[in-house]
Amino acid sequence: MKVSIIGAGNVGATTAQRLAELDIADVVMLDVVEGLPQGKALDIAQAAPVMGYDVDVTGTNDYRDIADSDIVIVTAGIARKPGMDRDDLLAINIKIIREVCANIREHAPGSIVMAVTNPLDVTTYAAVKYMQQERGRVFGMSGLLDSSRFATFIAKEIGCSVKDVDAMVLGGHGDSMVPLPEYTTISGIPLPQLLDRKTIDRLVQRTVNAGAEIVGHLKTGSAFYAPSAAVAMMTEAILKDTKRIVPASVYLDGEYGLRDVCLGVPVRIGKGGAEKVIELELTAEQEQALKRSADEVRQGISKI
């Protein structure tokens, strides 16, 4: 198996490290900055004797090296800085996505493409249009990260293991995301049976602001440990065809009453990519929240 990562910044390089340690595919890391992917790839490769993985990790500035990739992960783009929201990134990052997709179409046209660059749902929509592949083979990593953040805050609040929390967050990867407490469980127990509404609302709000909270601490960068973990898990699900069901940003064609927009919804992940959208029964309030989230993503789409 072969996985190529476009972008050797914090998210891209940490994803390369996680995939190498999973020992499931050779990894190519590409960046426009000369020396950056080569140096980081060499560093990851030199950890192999200690960590015990046998895959090849290669750094390059040449798109020809991504040929025959099973999956191409797109992390290229600028990261948020304090005071910026995800939409501020749009003008710059959409140009990068256009160029990246053109090169993927030329050098790895048969690959599954996973978008990670923010604003995630808009860049995923752009990638779907640029790649012109069948639906499900181009999608974005978002909801799994948001769900992981929600689960983290829930576990700390309850005082339980994070392994026992199964959280669900739908909608856009931004301020309009839609956490679903009723579909969030702790060892099978619905969250509303363990926490009151006021506490849940507080945790939901922290989840919505989780990315900005990290940016505020870091000052000069954004999150990369948790995002790379989510990317690695979804990549493993594709390569091993494990059929994991996770929230991801996919192109909707009538599901949840929405069309021609990319939005975070539960999907089955396997060798075909995002193979099936899972439709949940939502309350009228949740349906409206999801529609508002879709409208916000459409505003971003209209700008490109």
Sequence and secondary structure as in RCSB ss.txt:
>XXXX:A:sequence
MKVSIIGAGNVGATTAQRLAELDIADVVMLDVVEGLPQGKALDIAQAAPVMGYDVDVTGTNDYRDIADSDIVIVT
AGIARKPGMDRDDLLAINIKIIREVCANIREHAPGSIVMAVTNPLDVTTYAAVKYMQQERGRVFGMSGLLDSSRF
ATFIAKEIGCSVKDVDAMVLGGHGDSMVPLPEYTTISGIPLPQLLDRKTIDRLVQRTVNAGAEIVGHLKTGSAFY
APSAAVAMMTEAILKDTKRIVPASVYLDGEYGLRDVCLGVPVRIGKGGAEKVIELELTAEQEQALKRSADEVRQG
ISKI
>XXXX:A:secstr
 EEEEE  SHHHHHHHHHHHHHTSSEEEEE SSTTHHHHHHHHHHHTHHHHT    EEEES GGGGTT SEEEE 
 S    TT  GGGGHHHHHHHHHHHHHHHHHH TTSEEEE  SSHHHHHHHHHHHHT  TTSEEE  HHHHHHHH
HHHHHHHHT  GGGEE  EEB SSTT EE GGG EETTEEGGGTS HHHHHHHHHHHHTHHHHHHHHHSS    H
HHHHHHHHHHHHHHHT  EEEEEEEEEESGGG EEEEEEEEEEEETTEEEEE      HHHHHHHHHHHHHHHHH
HHT 
